[in-house]
Amino acid sequence: MGFLVFLVLMLLCFIAGIAVTIFVQWYLFNLYIDKLPYVGPASKPVIAPFSLPKAVLEEEPLGKEPAGSINALLQFLFQECRNTKRVRKWFRHRLSLELEELLTRTTTGKLFEKIVLRDLDLGSHLPAIRSIEVKTLSVDPGTKLIEEVELCLDLEYSGGFQLSIDASTRLSKLAHVSVKVNELSGKGMLKFTRYPYTHWCFSFYNDPTLQLEVETQFQGRSWAQVNSIIANQIRKSLKRKHTLPFYKIRYKPFFVKPEIDSLVEEEETQPGLLELTVVEATRLSSSPGPVFCNVAIDSSAWIELTHSGTASYLTVDVSVTKQPGPHIGINFKQEFISDKYQVGVVVESVSNPLCQDLKSGDIVVMVEGKNVQSLSALNKIIKQCQNKVTLRVERKLKLVLGNEDKVNQGETFGLRSRSIAAGDKTDSDSSNPPSSSDSPAKRSISGSPEHSKGIPRLSLCSDAEMEASKPQMFSTKDVPFSKVVQFNETFKINVLPDHKYVNLSVWSRGAEKNNLLGHISLPVKPHCCPPSPGHHVAMYSLLPPNPNLTTSIGNSLASHPGFEPCLCFGDVLLSFAFTGTGSSPGNQTSTSSPPTPAPSSSSSSTALPEIPEIISGPKHDFVRTHFEKVTQCGFCFKKIWLKDALQCEGCLMSCHKKCAVKAQAGPGCARTNPRRPSVQPEIITTPPDDINAQVVNLLNEAIFFFFFFIYISIFHLLMLMRTHH
């Protein structure tokens, strides 16, 4: 019996020793890991700049080269794909478009009522490339990017491409035409370029050799007299469209024109943290000054947010589909706009159900890219439009002052303005009277609908003060203009359920005003909140600052078919990393609480980068004062008679009694620190993360000593039993 007890105790000691050994090793491993500095996943996307291999840069032009390997590859691909449904559907679609163009845009098409593609044979092989030569390889010396590649291809084709069409004339007669390409040869230009945007084109240098076999039937009977006429028309069309200097700007299959996915209104955005990195902007319009980028997340899509006079406005582009009849379903009125001190055209009411983006009270600035200042000019432009009218309007925002007293003047904006253009003022600065340049009237005059030169900084209020439907705004630093403008700045954005769009605009800094170079509005859910962890990089084309620029742009490619003027205003490279509420960044967890990663240098949770002023400060605290000397009103700059007027206790601004109401409605008190700092001693508390780490360490030590005590107790019991026996 005693021997059995001895075996059981030995087994328990062995198991306890294993447990204690494993726990000690795990404890020492955790101590070693906790002492290492916290690195975490990459806070910024890793995007290596493009560079050409040395073999390409050092390679000398060899003139004409054989294209045997390219021919073998292309012929194999054609062999396997020519009878697939996708390829044949693409050819039929392209030919149907050509026939539709023939029917609607040519004189010959007026004779026919309907033209239908009947049969299609893609031939036995692709055109063969007898030789290939690099005509032009243009590399930018600064950016090392390939700007243009032009290849000269010596082509030869005898594959027998054939199509047949049925045509119905307006005299109820049927015609049938069959065309077969027996031979096509000549030198063609294949060019790839990235200016003004990325595209490619193909055209023959000279008239190619073309041999056709044409068969024509009219009412089921052969009509050989028309065969030569149709063949000559095809040759003329080939010369008119596909022989230099004529060509068509193409995109597919190498490039895809950028398209913004539409936003489903019923879908709600998942709340979380969005890390948006503005990497670079390329192919921007020429700018004499530095360039900066503004980013804002909001419940609506807009172009810019400006502060004009005593109010802030959102600039929005709205497309209105005209209803049948002379009216478009929108009533306008002409009235004096007190915030702008000018007469303008305002939307009075909207009865068009297809125009939900337009709201009553919107100020019409442009129609079809043309400035509008009167109701008669607006009606004249609208009558000239066919089916759709593009309006650029300014929508007034109602803001709340971000002072300590919570003085409400409308909806809460969620941001607090702190001017840094002239430096932070202290209590000693308040003894000096404000200059005329700091007065509300001056700021109202300089606050035009352009971004002002002096830029304030905005900081976030507390979480309780922020509402979901209000924008969060950020801005990058000024970067010198170049072909590739490198920003590389990251912003941490709190995404709320009501946030629908990320509005981005690129600006050129000017001496008096800033010029908009391009803008884009991205729906948050389909574009900015990727479902998988990590950084997702995407490039987007910027829209023109003025819709009228798309028609008046003076580009040499504007006369070529396929030209897209909206793509000529540059593009921006963005990176998105989204962390939903309740999940950790990168879906990574740890047994101990890691230190919080250091915030990005370009943004933080308490301060936002520089952006134009959009929020008024605290109200003036006017008191009646009798001045000892002649004083000037800080609002209207006129003399104060009888030396009896009002003076703000905060900024010491002097003001007429009649100007007090207007001064309160304008920009707020210039004094940014009305309260003196507290003289109470600072109380240092332990952060919650440090407390959690200490608790975990204490638990580990307690468990270690517990198992160690059990091990010593069992060992002591064994020694007693051995002594007893």
KOLDO-16956 format. One record per residue (C-alpha): x, y, z. Coordinates in steps of 0.1 Angstrom, whole numbers. Each point is the difference from the previous one (the first is absolute). Layout:
<lodrens>
[[X; Y; Z]]
...
</lodrens>
This chain:
<lodrens>
[[0; 0; 0]]
[[28; 24; 9]]
[[18; -8; -33]]
[[-32; 9; -19]]
[[-3; 33; 18]]
[[36; 6; -8]]
[[-6; -6; -37]]
[[-30; 24; 0]]
[[20; 27; 17]]
[[28; -5; -25]]
[[-24; 4; -29]]
[[-15; 31; 15]]
[[34; 15; 6]]
[[9; -8; -36]]
[[-31; 17; -14]]
[[5; 30; 23]]
[[36; 3; -11]]
[[-11; 0; -36]]
[[-26; 26; 6]]
[[23; 22; 20]]
[[28; -3; -26]]
[[-24; 10; -28]]
[[-15; 29; 20]]
[[35; 13; 9]]
[[10; -1; -36]]
[[-32; 17; -11]]
[[5; 26; 27]]
[[36; 7; -10]]
[[-10; 2; -37]]
[[-27; 26; 8]]
[[24; 20; 20]]
[[24; 0; -30]]
[[-27; 9; -24]]
[[-13; 29; 22]]
[[34; 15; 2]]
[[3; 3; -38]]
[[-12; 32; -16]]
[[-34; -1; -16]]
[[2; 2; -38]]
[[-34; -11; -13]]
[[-11; -2; -36]]
[[11; 26; -25]]
[[-18; 33; 6]]
[[4; 12; -36]]
[[-3; -19; -33]]
[[32; -11; -15]]
[[0; 12; -36]]
[[33; -1; -19]]
[[4; 26; -27]]
[[2; -12; -36]]
[[34; -3; -15]]
[[12; -15; -33]]
[[25; -29; 1]]
[[35; 9; -9]]
[[-2; -25; -30]]
[[-27; 22; -15]]
[[17; 33; 7]]
[[34; -12; -14]]
[[-15; -18; -30]]
[[8; 17; -33]]
[[-27; 1; -28]]
[[6; -29; -23]]
[[-23; 11; -28]]
[[-23; -26; -15]]
[[-2; -32; 19]]
[[-18; -33; -9]]
[[-31; -8; 20]]
[[-1; -38; -1]]
[[-6; -4; 37]]
[[-28; 26; 1]]
[[-16; -15; -31]]
[[0; -35; 16]]
[[-15; 13; 32]]
[[-28; 20; -17]]
[[-9; -28; -24]]
[[-3; -25; 28]]
[[-23; 24; 20]]
[[-21; 6; -31]]
[[-2; -38; -7]]
[[-14; -7; 35]]
[[-23; 30; 3]]
[[-14; 8; -34]]
[[-31; -22; 4]]
[[-7; 8; 37]]
[[-33; 17; 7]]
[[17; 31; 16]]
[[22; 7; -30]]
[[-27; -4; -26]]
[[-24; 21; 21]]
[[26; 28; 2]]
[[6; 0; -38]]
[[-38; 0; -7]]
[[-4; 29; 24]]
[[27; 20; -16]]
[[-13; -6; -35]]
[[-35; 8; 10]]
[[12; 34; 13]]
[[17; 6; -34]]
[[-32; -9; -19]]
[[-20; 23; 23]]
[[24; 28; -7]]
[[-3; -7; -37]]
[[-38; 2; 3]]
[[-3; 32; 21]]
[[30; 21; -10]]
[[5; -4; -37]]
[[-19; 9; -31]]
[[-1; -36; -12]]
[[-18; -10; 32]]
[[-30; 22; -9]]
[[-9; -25; -27]]
[[-3; -29; 25]]
[[-25; -5; 28]]
[[19; -29; 17]]
[[34; -17; -2]]
[[6; -33; 18]]
[[31; -21; 3]]
[[-8; -34; -14]]
[[31; -22; 0]]
[[35; 4; 13]]
[[32; -20; -7]]
[[32; 12; 18]]
[[23; -17; -25]]
[[26; -26; 3]]
[[27; 20; 17]]
[[11; 34; 13]]
[[20; 25; -20]]
[[37; -10; 0]]
[[27; 25; 11]]
[[29; -2; -24]]
[[21; 24; 20]]
[[-2; 24; 29]]
[[19; 31; 8]]
[[0; 24; 29]]
[[-5; 34; -15]]
[[-3; 20; 32]]
[[8; -7; 37]]
[[-4; 32; 20]]
[[11; -2; 36]]
[[-4; 30; 24]]
[[34; 8; 14]]
[[-14; 11; 34]]
[[-27; -26; 8]]
[[16; -28; -21]]
[[-35; -9; -13]]
[[-6; -11; -36]]
[[-21; 28; -15]]
[[-4; -15; -35]]
[[8; -31; -20]]
[[-5; -2; -37]]
[[5; -32; -19]]
[[1; -5; -38]]
[[-16; -33; -11]]
[[4; -15; -35]]
[[-33; -19; -3]]
[[-13; -26; -24]]
[[-34; -17; 1]]
[[-16; -26; -22]]
[[-23; -18; 25]]
[[-32; 6; -18]]
[[-20; 20; 25]]
[[-36; 1; -12]]
[[-33; 15; 10]]
[[-35; 3; -15]]
[[-28; 25; 7]]
[[-36; 3; -8]]
[[-14; 35; -8]]
[[-36; 11; -3]]
[[-5; 31; -22]]
[[-27; 26; 5]]
[[-17; -13; -31]]
[[-7; -33; 18]]
[[27; -18; -21]]
[[25; -24; 15]]
[[38; 0; -8]]
[[28; -24; 10]]
[[37; 9; 0]]
[[29; -23; 7]]
[[36; 12; 4]]
[[31; -22; 3]]
[[35; 14; 6]]
[[24; -20; -22]]
[[31; 21; 6]]
[[10; 30; 22]]
[[36; 11; 4]]
[[19; 32; 9]]
[[20; 17; 28]]
[[-21; 9; 30]]
[[7; 22; 31]]
[[-7; -14; 34]]
[[4; 27; 26]]
[[-4; 0; 38]]
[[0; 33; 19]]
[[-9; 14; 34]]
[[-7; 36; -10]]
[[-24; 15; 5]]
[[-12; -33; 14]]
[[9; -36; -6]]
[[-12; -14; -34]]
[[12; -18; -31]]
[[-8; 3; -37]]
[[7; -17; -33]]
[[2; 14; -35]]
[[17; -6; -33]]
[[28; 23; -11]]
[[-11; -2; -36]]
[[-28; -14; -20]]
[[1; -38; 5]]
[[-4; -26; -27]]
[[-35; -13; 3]]
[[-17; -27; -22]]
[[-37; -7; 7]]
[[-25; -25; -13]]
[[-35; 16; 0]]
[[-33; -17; -9]]
[[-32; 20; -2]]
[[-36; -12; -3]]
[[-31; 21; -4]]
[[-33; -18; 5]]
[[18; -33; -1]]
[[17; 8; -34]]
[[36; 6; -6]]
[[10; 37; -6]]
[[36; 0; -12]]
[[0; 36; -11]]
[[0; 12; 36]]
[[29; -22; 12]]
[[28; 24; -11]]
[[-19; 30; 15]]
[[-2; -18; 34]]
[[37; -10; -2]]
[[11; 36; -7]]
[[-21; 13; 28]]
[[17; -24; 24]]
[[34; 11; -12]]
[[-10; 37; 5]]
[[-13; -7; 35]]
[[33; -18; 9]]
[[20; 30; -13]]
[[-23; 25; 18]]
[[0; -17; 34]]
[[31; -22; 3]]
[[28; 17; -20]]
[[22; 27; 14]]
[[-7; 27; 11]]
[[-34; -15; 8]]
[[-4; -26; 28]]
[[-23; -9; 29]]
[[10; 2; 36]]
[[-4; -34; 16]]
[[1; -15; 35]]
[[-10; -37; 1]]
[[14; -26; 4]]
[[31; 16; 15]]
[[-16; 28; 20]]
[[-34; 5; 15]]
[[-16; 34; 3]]
[[-5; 7; 38]]
[[-36; -3; 12]]
[[-14; 9; 34]]
[[-23; -26; 14]]
[[-34; 14; 9]]
[[-12; 2; 36]]
[[-31; -19; 11]]
[[-19; 25; 22]]
[[-15; -28; 22]]
[[34; -13; 10]]
[[15; 13; 33]]
[[37; 6; 4]]
[[17; -22; 25]]
[[15; 22; 28]]
[[37; -4; 6]]
[[34; 16; -5]]
[[12; 8; -35]]
[[37; 7; -7]]
[[0; 19; -32]]
[[35; 7; -16]]
[[3; 25; -28]]
[[30; -14; -18]]
[[5; 21; -31]]
[[-16; 20; -27]]
[[11; 0; -36]]
[[-8; 17; -33]]
[[-15; 30; 17]]
[[-6; 33; -18]]
[[29; 24; 0]]
[[3; 18; 33]]
[[22; 31; 8]]
[[0; -6; 37]]
[[1; -30; 24]]
[[-27; -26; 1]]
[[-21; -14; 29]]
[[-28; -24; 4]]
[[-32; 2; 21]]
[[-19; -31; 12]]
[[-34; 0; 17]]
[[-25; -27; 9]]
[[-36; 9; 0]]
[[-36; -12; -6]]
[[-1; 16; -34]]
[[23; 5; -30]]
[[13; 35; -5]]
[[29; 18; -18]]
[[12; 25; 26]]
[[-10; 17; 32]]
[[6; 37; 1]]
[[-6; 28; 25]]
[[-15; 31; -15]]
[[-10; 29; 22]]
[[-19; -12; 30]]
[[-9; -35; -13]]
[[16; -32; -13]]
[[-11; -16; -33]]
[[4; -34; -16]]
[[6; 0; -38]]
[[-20; -28; -17]]
[[-5; -11; -36]]
[[-35; -12; -8]]
[[-13; -15; -33]]
[[-36; 6; -8]]
[[-19; -20; -26]]
[[-25; 22; -18]]
[[-36; -11; 1]]
[[-22; -1; -31]]
[[-11; 35; -7]]
[[15; 35; 3]]
[[6; -3; 38]]
[[26; -19; 19]]
[[-19; -3; 32]]
[[20; 26; 20]]
[[-10; 35; 10]]
[[27; 26; 3]]
[[-1; 35; 15]]
[[24; 30; -1]]
[[6; 16; 34]]
[[27; 18; 20]]
[[22; -24; 20]]
[[10; 17; 32]]
[[29; -23; 8]]
[[17; 8; -34]]
[[-12; 36; -3]]
[[-11; -6; -36]]
[[-30; -10; -21]]
[[-2; -36; -10]]
[[-23; -27; -13]]
[[-15; -23; 26]]
[[-19; -33; -3]]
[[-35; 8; 14]]
[[-17; -34; -4]]
[[6; -34; -17]]
[[-28; -20; -15]]
[[21; -23; -23]]
[[0; -35; 16]]
[[32; -8; -19]]
[[19; 27; 18]]
[[3; -9; 36]]
[[35; 14; 5]]
[[-12; 36; -5]]
[[-14; 18; 30]]
[[-19; 31; 6]]
[[22; 29; 9]]
[[30; -11; -22]]
[[18; 29; -17]]
[[5; -7; -37]]
[[36; 9; -10]]
[[4; -17; -34]]
[[-21; -16; -26]]
[[18; -23; -25]]
[[33; 16; 11]]
[[-12; 36; -6]]
[[-2; 25; 28]]
[[-35; 11; 8]]
[[-8; 33; 18]]
[[-36; 7; -12]]
[[-32; -19; -5]]
[[-2; 9; -37]]
[[35; -14; -7]]
[[-9; -32; 18]]
[[-32; -6; -20]]
[[18; 7; -32]]
[[26; -26; 7]]
[[-25; -26; 11]]
[[-21; 4; -32]]
[[31; -8; -21]]
[[6; -33; 19]]
[[-14; -32; -16]]
[[-7; -27; 26]]
[[22; 6; 30]]
[[10; 32; 18]]
[[31; 2; 23]]
[[-3; 25; 29]]
[[27; 10; 23]]
[[-16; 13; 32]]
[[12; 13; 34]]
[[-18; -15; 30]]
[[0; 20; 33]]
[[11; -19; 32]]
[[-13; 8; 34]]
[[28; -2; 26]]
[[4; 1; 37]]
[[26; 21; 18]]
[[25; -21; 18]]
[[3; 20; 32]]
[[-3; -11; 36]]
[[-35; 14; 4]]
[[-15; -21; -28]]
[[-18; 28; -17]]
[[-21; -17; -27]]
[[-6; 17; -33]]
[[-11; -31; -20]]
[[13; -34; -4]]
[[31; -12; 17]]
[[30; -2; -23]]
[[22; -22; 23]]
[[32; 21; -6]]
[[16; 28; 19]]
[[19; 28; -17]]
[[33; 12; 13]]
[[18; 26; -21]]
[[37; -4; -4]]
[[6; 24; -28]]
[[13; 27; 23]]
[[11; -23; 28]]
[[-18; -10; 32]]
[[-9; 30; 22]]
[[6; -1; 38]]
[[-16; 20; 27]]
[[26; 28; -3]]
[[-9; 5; -36]]
[[-35; 10; 8]]
[[12; 33; 14]]
[[8; 12; -36]]
[[-29; 11; -21]]
[[-6; -21; -31]]
[[12; 14; -33]]
[[-23; 8; -29]]
[[11; -32; -19]]
[[-13; -22; 29]]
[[-34; 17; 0]]
[[-31; -20; -11]]
[[-7; 24; -29]]
[[34; -6; -14]]
[[-3; -37; 3]]
[[-34; 1; -16]]
[[14; 19; -30]]
[[29; -23; -4]]
[[-21; -31; 6]]
[[-9; -5; -36]]
[[-12; -34; -14]]
[[36; -8; -6]]
[[24; -15; 27]]
[[17; 29; 18]]
[[38; 2; 2]]
[[1; -1; 38]]
[[-10; -35; 10]]
[[-14; -8; 35]]
[[2; -33; 17]]
[[-30; -20; 12]]
[[0; -24; 30]]
[[-26; -26; 9]]
[[-25; 6; 28]]
[[-8; -27; 25]]
[[-19; -31; -12]]
[[-32; 13; 16]]
[[1; 32; -21]]
[[5; -18; -34]]
[[-31; -10; -20]]
[[1; -27; -25]]
[[-13; 21; -29]]
[[28; 27; 1]]
[[32; 0; -20]]
[[35; -7; 13]]
[[26; 19; -20]]
[[37; -4; -5]]
[[27; 16; -22]]
[[35; -9; -11]]
[[31; 22; 2]]
[[10; 21; -30]]
[[21; -19; -25]]
[[19; 16; -29]]
[[-17; -6; -34]]
[[15; -27; -22]]
[[-11; -26; -24]]
[[-4; -24; 29]]
[[-10; 17; 32]]
[[10; -21; 30]]
[[-23; 5; 31]]
[[4; -32; 20]]
[[-22; 12; 28]]
[[-23; -22; 21]]
[[-33; 11; 16]]
[[-19; -19; 26]]
[[-37; 5; -5]]
[[-28; -11; 23]]
[[-26; -15; -24]]
[[-36; 3; 13]]
[[-32; -16; -13]]
[[-12; 32; -17]]
[[33; 5; -19]]
[[-6; -7; -37]]
[[28; 17; -20]]
[[37; 9; 2]]
[[4; 33; -18]]
[[35; 7; -12]]
[[13; 31; -18]]
[[34; 11; -12]]
[[9; 37; 2]]
[[27; 24; -13]]
[[11; 25; 26]]
[[-1; 36; -13]]
[[10; 34; 12]]
[[-35; 13; 4]]
[[-22; -31; -5]]
[[4; -37; -5]]
[[-10; -17; -33]]
[[-18; -33; -1]]
[[19; -25; -22]]
[[-24; -30; 3]]
[[-23; -18; 23]]
[[-18; -34; 5]]
[[-26; -14; 24]]
[[3; -37; 9]]
[[-28; -20; 16]]
[[13; -12; 33]]
[[-14; -35; 1]]
[[10; -14; -35]]
[[33; 18; -3]]
[[14; 11; 34]]
[[-9; -29; 23]]
[[18; -32; -13]]
[[-13; -31; 17]]
[[35; -16; 4]]
[[27; 14; 23]]
[[31; 18; -13]]
[[5; 30; -23]]
[[-20; 0; -33]]
[[15; 23; -27]]
[[-21; 15; -28]]
[[4; 29; -25]]
[[-29; 23; -9]]
[[-3; 26; -27]]
[[-8; 35; 11]]
[[-30; 18; -14]]
[[3; 35; -15]]
[[-3; 30; 24]]
[[-25; 16; -25]]
[[-24; -20; -22]]
[[6; 25; -28]]
[[36; -10; -3]]
[[-10; -34; -15]]
[[-13; 18; -31]]
[[25; 28; -2]]
[[32; -20; 7]]
[[26; 7; -27]]
[[16; -34; -5]]
[[14; -13; -33]]
[[-18; -33; 5]]
[[-34; 16; 3]]
[[-8; -6; -36]]
[[6; -37; 2]]
[[-29; -24; 7]]
[[1; -16; 35]]
[[15; 31; 17]]
[[-12; 4; 36]]
[[5; 36; 11]]
[[-10; -8; 36]]
[[32; -21; 4]]
[[24; 28; -8]]
[[2; 15; 35]]
[[24; -25; 17]]
[[-5; -29; 24]]
[[7; -7; 36]]
[[14; -32; 16]]
[[-18; -9; 33]]
[[4; -28; 26]]
[[-27; -12; 23]]
[[2; -20; 32]]
[[-32; -5; 18]]
[[-6; -15; 35]]
[[-36; -6; 9]]
[[-14; 7; 35]]
[[8; -28; 24]]
[[29; -15; -20]]
[[37; 6; 4]]
[[22; 13; -27]]
[[11; -27; -24]]
[[-21; -26; 21]]
[[30; -6; 22]]
[[-3; -6; 38]]
[[26; -4; 28]]
[[-1; -16; 34]]
[[12; 33; 16]]
[[-11; 35; -7]]
[[25; 15; -25]]
[[9; 36; 1]]
[[-21; 23; -22]]
[[18; 7; -33]]
[[12; 35; -4]]
[[-24; 21; -21]]
[[9; 11; -35]]
[[21; 32; -4]]
[[-26; 15; -23]]
[[-31; -5; 22]]
[[-11; -8; 36]]
[[-31; -5; 20]]
[[1; 35; 14]]
[[12; 22; -29]]
[[-8; 1; -37]]
[[23; 13; -27]]
[[-4; 35; -14]]
[[-32; 7; -20]]
[[-19; 32; -9]]
[[-20; 17; 27]]
[[-36; -13; 2]]
[[-11; 6; 36]]
[[-6; 31; 20]]
[[16; 5; 33]]
[[-17; 10; 33]]
[[-23; 30; 1]]
[[12; 34; 10]]
[[-8; 11; 35]]
[[-9; 36; -6]]
[[-3; 25; 29]]
[[-9; 37; -2]]
[[32; 21; 2]]
[[8; 37; 0]]
[[33; 6; -18]]
[[24; 28; 9]]
[[13; 6; -35]]
[[-13; -2; -36]]
[[-6; -37; -8]]
[[-8; -18; -33]]
[[-27; -28; -3]]
[[17; -33; -6]]
[[-29; -12; -23]]
[[-8; 29; -23]]
[[32; 19; 5]]
[[-19; 33; 6]]
[[6; 25; 27]]
[[-18; -5; 34]]
[[-17; 33; 8]]
[[-5; 12; 36]]
[[26; -26; 11]]
[[-28; -23; 12]]
[[-3; -35; -15]]
[[5; -37; 8]]
[[33; -19; 6]]
[[6; -38; 2]]
[[15; -11; 32]]
[[18; -28; -17]]
[[16; 15; -31]]
[[-5; 37; 9]]
[[-17; 6; -33]]
[[-18; 34; -1]]
[[-34; 1; -17]]
[[-29; 23; -7]]
[[-32; -10; 17]]
[[-17; -3; -34]]
[[28; -23; -12]]
[[-1; -24; 30]]
[[-26; -24; -15]]
[[19; -3; -33]]
[[33; -5; 19]]
[[-15; -28; 20]]
[[-12; -17; -32]]
[[34; 2; -15]]
[[33; -18; 10]]
[[2; -3; 37]]
[[23; 14; 27]]
[[37; -1; -10]]
[[10; -9; 36]]
[[7; -37; 0]]
[[8; -5; 37]]
[[-25; 19; 21]]
[[8; -20; 31]]
[[33; 0; 18]]
[[16; -34; 5]]
[[-6; -17; 33]]
[[26; 2; 28]]
[[-10; -32; 16]]
[[28; -26; 2]]
[[0; -27; -27]]
[[-14; -34; 10]]
[[18; -28; -17]]
[[-20; -32; -5]]
[[10; -34; -13]]
[[-14; -7; -35]]
[[-25; -29; -3]]
[[24; -19; -22]]
[[28; 1; 26]]
[[-25; -11; 27]]
[[-10; -30; -21]]
[[36; -10; -6]]
[[8; 2; 38]]
[[-31; -22; 8]]
[[11; -26; -25]]
[[35; -1; 14]]
[[-12; -3; 36]]
[[-23; -29; -10]]
[[29; -17; -18]]
[[22; 3; 31]]
[[-28; -13; 23]]
[[-6; -30; -21]]
[[37; -7; -1]]
[[4; 1; 38]]
[[-31; -22; 4]]
[[13; -28; -22]]
[[34; 4; 17]]
[[-15; -4; 34]]
[[-19; -31; -11]]
[[32; -15; -14]]
[[19; 6; 33]]
[[-29; -14; 21]]
[[-1; -32; -20]]
[[38; -4; 1]]
[[-1; 6; 38]]
[[-28; -27; 4]]
[[21; -25; -19]]
[[30; 6; 22]]
[[-21; -6; 31]]
[[-15; -32; -14]]
[[35; -13; -8]]
[[12; 8; 35]]
[[-30; -18; 15]]
[[6; -32; -20]]
</lodrens>
